[in-house]
Amino acid sequence: MTRFDVHDHRHALKQLRDTGATGLWENRKGVSCPVCDAPFDRLFTTRQTGTTFPESDGARFCLLRDDDAIHLFRH
């Protein structure tokens, strides 16, 4: 399983938001995505089981993590 530790890349990321349970980061140094190896623009992290993302471009997303998978729902 691929892991990503924000603290290992903290020098390259700017924290935009932190609620304690969720965080939003901007990639300032072209850190690669651990899934596809392409640089990402923003990183959202959560410790919550379910999370709703604020609307962006008219779409709202909900994320659910369970024992088997992570599910991303677009509304």
Wavefront OBJ file of the C-alpha trace (Angstrom):
o trace
v 0.000 0.000 0.000
v 1.328 3.420 -0.966
v 1.488 5.928 1.878
v 1.920 9.689 1.805
v 3.179 11.548 4.847
v 2.505 15.290 4.631
v 5.284 15.976 7.117
v 7.865 14.391 4.799
v 6.928 17.016 2.182
v 6.132 19.942 4.482
v 8.907 22.085 2.976
v 7.154 21.955 -0.430
v 3.553 22.402 0.725
v 1.720 25.486 1.961
v -1.072 24.835 4.411
v -4.238 26.655 3.332
v -6.681 25.288 5.913
v -6.580 23.149 9.059
v -9.629 22.167 11.103
v -7.832 19.604 13.216
v -9.592 16.743 11.399
v -9.055 18.001 7.840
v -6.347 19.950 6.062
v -5.897 21.612 2.681
v -2.433 22.090 1.181
v -1.042 23.805 -1.918
v 1.824 22.098 -3.718
v 4.461 24.802 -4.215
v 7.371 22.628 -5.375
v 5.858 20.070 -7.760
v 5.666 17.133 -5.366
v 4.485 14.036 -7.250
v 1.239 12.231 -6.526
v 1.956 8.837 -4.935
v -0.765 7.258 -7.109
v 0.113 8.445 -10.641
v 3.533 10.163 -10.186
v 2.293 13.436 -11.766
v 2.632 16.654 -9.748
v -0.597 17.641 -7.991
v -1.938 21.145 -7.340
v -3.716 20.682 -4.012
v -3.922 18.012 -1.356
v -6.886 17.463 0.953
v -6.309 15.294 4.024
v -8.872 13.971 6.482
v -9.031 11.761 9.540
v -12.826 11.715 9.399
v -14.772 8.730 8.069
v -17.032 10.999 6.006
v -16.233 14.450 4.616
v -18.086 16.971 2.433
v -15.968 19.235 0.227
v -17.122 22.821 -0.291
v -18.597 23.603 -3.698
v -16.040 24.224 -6.402
v -17.005 25.029 -9.982
v -20.631 24.370 -9.027
v -19.963 20.806 -7.859
v -19.953 19.414 -4.344
v -18.062 16.257 -3.421
v -18.508 13.866 -0.515
v -15.905 11.324 0.504
v -16.608 8.164 2.508
v -13.896 5.857 3.791
v -14.904 2.408 4.983
v -12.996 -0.804 5.663
v -12.939 -1.792 1.987
v -12.569 1.409 -0.023
v -12.705 5.173 -0.315
v -15.812 6.405 -2.132
v -15.966 9.852 -3.792
v -19.446 11.144 -4.606
v -20.038 14.140 -6.898
v -23.285 16.076 -6.474
l 1 2 3 4 5 6 7 8 9 10 11 12 13 14 15 16 17 18 19 20 21 22 23 24 25 26 27 28 29 30 31 32 33 34 35 36 37 38 39 40 41 42 43 44 45 46 47 48 49 50 51 52 53 54 55 56 57 58 59 60 61 62 63 64 65 66 67 68 69 70 71 72 73 74 75
